Amino acid sequence: MAKAKYKKGKDGRWQTKVWDGTYGPDGIKHYVPVYSTKSSGDLEKTVNKMKADVENRKYVRPTEQDFVEYAKEWLKTYKVGREKATKAMYTNIIDVHFKPLKGIKLTDIQKKHFQQIINNAYKMPRTCQQINITFHQVIQNGIQEKFLPADALTEICSNIDIPKYKPKEKRPLTALEKTGIKSADLSPMEKTFILLIFGTGLRRGEALAQTTTSINLQAKTLSVTQAVGFDGNNPYIKDTKNLRKRTVPLPGYLVEQLQSYLRSIPGPYLFTKQDGTLMTKSSYVKMWARIVDKINLAAGGTDELRVVFNLTAHVFRHNYCTNLCY
């Protein structure tokens, strides 16, 4: 008589452990217990089927976890290193727009559930785009952790009716804006900020993070190694976008402006509140509003009749890039 491959445990069941196709945080294969109350041979059939399912990407781990709670765990575990603004976006999507799915198990999520939360936000194309990105990533993670079948992404997320999102059109400075910039009655800090983003194409946060040590007037260059972000209203120093550090040349008119401006500031940062600390978001918004109003007046407009519209710091970056192309 052939010897049984598996031994019966004290509870009367035949049991063993089988790799479920996933790995633990330490990179070691994750094994799950498999049982049979019938025989060693019956357990062997179960083991062979599970191994085949794992190999063919059909094995799904059992779970009773709620979809929304799973999404929150996904955010907490896999997005910890993202910027605060990005994490805030994910949090808003999960807490607000995934809320109708609360109480539905991860394994019970269907295509209709995805379409439902898109429909709820259909008049907000940008929000729908963020819902789509977040939902896809949560489902993909469920597949990778073997809670959902390999074809779940296609079955749940394909052919969803999502409104088209059209980003705001990028544009360079208009002729009127350029005229206004030259003759606007700007304060030393306002003028330095405008000339800096005009002459270097720095992003808003990169410009706000500039210090006296990041500027080399002798070499006529500045270093971009950090940026300012906002957590609500509070400023904080963060890495540059895509972690890219670079050196940027300074045009002559900006070197001349910086030579006098750097001698007038008491602290390391170029752009600060009156007490010398980093600008808060509200401080920046007020400064930018003053700058735009002054450019508008210098360009021939008035408070009632404006000739400068939708002017942002990013317009200066796009203008710089346009000039480089030409």
Buried (B, 14 or more C-beta within 10 A) or exposed (E): EEEEEBEBEEEEBBBBEBBBBBEEEEEEEBEBEBBBEEEBEBBBEBBEBBBEBBEEEBBBBEBEBBBBBBBBEBBEEEBEEEBBEEBEBBBBBBEBBBEEBEEBBBBEBEEEBBBEBBBBBEEBBEBBBBBBEBBBBBBBBBBEBBBBBBEBBEEBBEEBEBBEEEEEEEEBBBEBBBBBBEEBEBEEBBBBBBBBBBBBBBBBBBBBBBBEEBBEBEEBBBBBBBBBBBEEEEBEEBEBEEEEEEEBEBEEEBBEBBEEBEEEBEEEBBBBBEEEEBBBBEBBEEBBEEBBBBBBBBBEBEEEEEBBEEBEBBBBBBBBEBEEEE
